[in-house]
């Protein structure tokens, strides 16, 4: 996403993206994770991946989270229109 532009005749919105919010958690105390020992981490597909300073690598499933049924699909938290160049387009509605 590069720019926010006002809708002009030539700037046709070609995509509408609706965002929904969902949270997942990891109880680091329960998992025995000392954050001072973390070298790096990333989260992908709801799984916490940690490389520790001692070289160990471990993955952790979320202890509390959403399975899709818990997401409020009724109302999106954000809706954004984009043009073919992925510029955000503001519509005058």
C-alpha positions in Angstrom: 0.0 0.0 0.0 1.7 3.1 -1.1 -0.7 6.1 -1.1 -4.1 7.3 -0.1 -5.7 9.0 -3.0 -9.0 10.7 -3.6 -11.3 8.9 -6.0 -11.1 10.4 -9.5 -12.7 9.0 -12.6 -9.5 7.4 -13.8 -8.8 5.9 -10.3 -11.2 3.0 -10.3 -11.3 1.0 -7.1 -10.7 -2.6 -8.0 -10.5 -4.3 -4.6 -12.2 -4.0 -1.3 -10.4 -5.5 1.8 -12.3 -6.1 5.0 -10.2 -6.6 8.1 -11.3 -8.5 11.2 -9.5 -8.6 14.5 -8.7 -11.8 16.4 -6.2 -12.2 19.3 -4.3 -15.3 20.4 -2.1 -15.5 23.4 0.8 -17.4 24.9 1.2 -17.5 28.7 5.0 -17.2 28.9 5.1 -18.1 32.6 3.1 -21.3 32.1 5.3 -22.2 29.1 8.5 -21.5 31.1 9.8 -19.0 28.6 12.3 -16.4 29.9 12.2 -13.5 27.5 15.8 -12.6 28.4 16.8 -15.9 26.8 15.1 -15.3 23.4 17.4 -14.7 20.5 14.6 -14.2 18.0 11.0 -15.2 17.4 8.2 -15.1 14.9 4.6 -16.1 14.7 3.2 -17.9 11.7 -0.1 -19.6 11.3 -0.8 -19.0 15.0 2.3 -20.8 16.2 5.0 -19.0 18.2 8.5 -20.0 16.9 11.4 -19.2 19.2 15.2 -19.5 18.8 16.8 -19.2 22.2 20.3 -17.7 22.8 21.6 -21.2 23.7 20.7 -22.4 20.1 17.5 -24.3 21.0 14.5 -23.8 18.7 11.0 -24.5 19.9 7.4 -24.0 18.7 4.4 -23.2 20.9 0.7 -23.4 20.1 -1.4 -20.7 21.6 -2.9 -21.4 25.0 -5.8 -19.1 24.4 -7.0 -18.0 21.1 -9.6 -18.1 18.3 -10.5 -20.9 16.1 -12.4 -18.8 13.6 -15.8 -19.3 15.4 -14.8 -16.7 17.9 -14.1 -13.9 15.4 -17.0 -11.4 15.1 -17.6 -11.8 11.4 -20.7 -9.5 11.5 -18.8 -6.2 11.4 -15.3 -5.7 10.0 -13.0 -3.5 12.0 -11.8 -1.8 8.8 -12.7 -1.7 5.2 -10.3 -0.3 2.6 -10.7 0.2 -1.2 -7.6 -0.1 -3.4 -6.9 0.5 -7.1 -5.0 -1.8 -9.4 -1.7 -0.3 -8.1 -2.6 -1.0 -4.5 -3.0 2.7 -3.7 -5.7 3.2 -1.1 -8.8 4.9 -2.7 -11.2 7.1 -0.7 -14.7 7.0 -2.1 -17.1 10.0 -1.7 -20.2 8.2 -0.7 
